[in-house]
Amino acid sequence: MLENTRHTETLIVGGGIIGCAIAYELAKSGRQTLVIEKHTLGSQSTRAGAGMLGAQVEMHAPGPMYDLGVQSRALFPALREELIELSGIDMELQTPGIFRVAVDESDRLDLLERQRWQTEHGQRAIWFEDEDLRRELGDLVSTGHGALYLPDDHQVRNPQFLLALAASAKRLGTQYLEHTAMTGFLLERGSVVGVKTLDGDIRADQVVLATGAWTGLLANQLELDLPIYPVKGQSFLLDAYGPPTPFTIYTHGCYILPKRNGQIYVGATEEQAGFDRRPVLRSLASLSSRAVELMPSLGGLPFAEPLAGLRPGSADGLPFLGKVEGLGGLFVASGHFRNGVLLSAITGKVMAELMNGQELSVDLTPFAVERKIRIS
Ligand SMILES: Cc1cc2nc3c(=O)[nH]c(=O)nc-3n(C[C@H](O)[C@H](O)[C@H](O)COP(=O)(O)OP(=O)(O)OC[C@H]3O[C@@H](n4cnc5c(N)ncnc54)[C@H](O)[C@@H]3O)c2cc1C
């Protein structure tokens, strides 16, 4: 229970992967930081996520999102080492790469086009015809139209990654308050100077909203129109006694990731269901069918756990990263939609640079909070 008004240099609202990544980078720079989290750290979208670092597999066209993803992906190997050093916790980075399997001829053409522009942008993207694919994967995966192999798209295990970030930041002085919901902003002379919680007010020189799918709702309190909304994703974990393949297998509407703890992650649906994040049988049944169609050997494996979370979608598909002009010390880092884990490393880095008044390693113009959203 907070007895009095508390003060911190930086207050991060939301302890998902984005809030924890920012906290870690700020802690490295010596900032006094407090993270408040309504539930427990990493328990929302971050907990449900697959952990793919899909800078290539997830991007349909070149642009700011692709550049940000590639830049972020490159930070992971060094980040892993840093976090192990500080916390002893391994994010379980797995690097065999991702096969994106074509489902029909139009998908094949689309993936070949993707191979063309990604190669032109200096990335590795290798086309496998069916016979080559069978040589690599045997009869494990149903194919027929080839696959694009992306050797540099990796994966981590989200709960481990979150723990490693949170523990490392704590070691460097970050404090956390779980089960503490922000209920409103503290405003003075038109500037945000802190937040209200049920346990008391918290004053801060800088406040960061890293509240995922709930960010739009909170921003509304300031009459700030941030088009961030929940996009439900459902998935499940299977228990396996040896990974069927080291590769991630990805196709339309379904992907399969072997995890280092022996489990297999199968994802994911994309649904508009408001803020209800309970798993629903029909969605899991159709995802299971797709998965077994793609990899028949999964059919006999026991379920470990259903997962569901609310991705923070944004109207133009780009996250909001930056300072809120005209509201003093308020910053936003939210709206990472399907790629918050991939983008967490660069988000933490660039937000810390911004808040410390340093030179930015990313041009934040495309992600500006005040940008005009044009929906095509
Ligand atoms: C099924 C699924 C699969 C996915 N797969 C991938 C993937 O493979 N790769 C990838 O990069 N991304 C993936 N994602 C997306 C990724 O999980 C999200 O983009 C990412 O977790 C967003 O992180 P976040 O910290 O913004 O949000 P969250 O993890 O949702 O964290 C926001 C936090 O803010 C807290 N909060 C909200 N309101 C308040 C308040 N008033 N006061 C205090 N705290 C508050 C919430 O409780 C929550 O813990 C997937 C998502 C889903 C659902």
The ligand as an ORCA input file, in Angstrom:
! r2SCAN-3c Opt
* xyz 0 1
  C      -1.236    -15.102    -29.941
  C      -0.179    -14.041    -30.104
  C       0.987    -14.326    -30.801
  C       1.981    -13.357    -30.938
  N       3.159    -13.680    -31.549
  C       4.157    -12.766    -31.630
  C       5.409    -13.105    -32.187
  O       5.643    -14.238    -32.570
  N       6.371    -12.141    -32.255
  C       6.163    -10.879    -31.802
  O       7.067    -10.053    -31.911
  N       4.980    -10.532    -31.259
  C       3.980    -11.439    -31.164
  N       2.785    -11.097    -30.629
  C       2.537     -9.707    -30.276
  C       3.202     -9.345    -28.967
  O       2.876    -10.326    -27.993
  C       2.728     -7.960    -28.547
  O       2.947     -7.035    -29.584
  C       3.493     -7.512    -27.297
  O       3.374     -8.460    -26.264
  C       2.992     -6.169    -26.833
  O       3.657     -5.867    -25.637
  P       3.105     -4.739    -24.701
  O       4.027     -4.659    -23.547
  O       2.826     -3.519    -25.493
  O       1.656     -5.278    -24.268
  P       1.226     -6.260    -23.083
  O       2.076     -7.449    -22.984
  O      -0.240     -6.491    -23.226
  O       1.543     -5.382    -21.809
  C       0.805     -4.228    -21.487
  C       0.658     -4.235    -19.983
  O       0.023     -3.028    -19.555
  C      -0.749     -3.344    -18.418
  N      -1.740     -2.305    -18.191
  C      -2.800     -1.985    -18.981
  N      -3.516     -0.988    -18.415
  C      -2.876     -0.671    -17.269
  C      -3.138      0.282    -16.233
  N      -4.216      1.095    -16.280
  N      -2.274      0.362    -15.183
  C      -1.187     -0.478    -15.114
  N      -0.920     -1.406    -16.060
  C      -1.754     -1.496    -17.116
  C      -1.377     -4.682    -18.784
  O      -1.839     -5.375    -17.646
  C      -0.233     -5.370    -19.506
  O       0.514     -6.228    -18.661
  C       1.779    -12.055    -30.427
  C       0.618    -11.773    -29.717
  C      -0.359    -12.758    -29.542
  C      -1.594    -12.434    -28.740
*
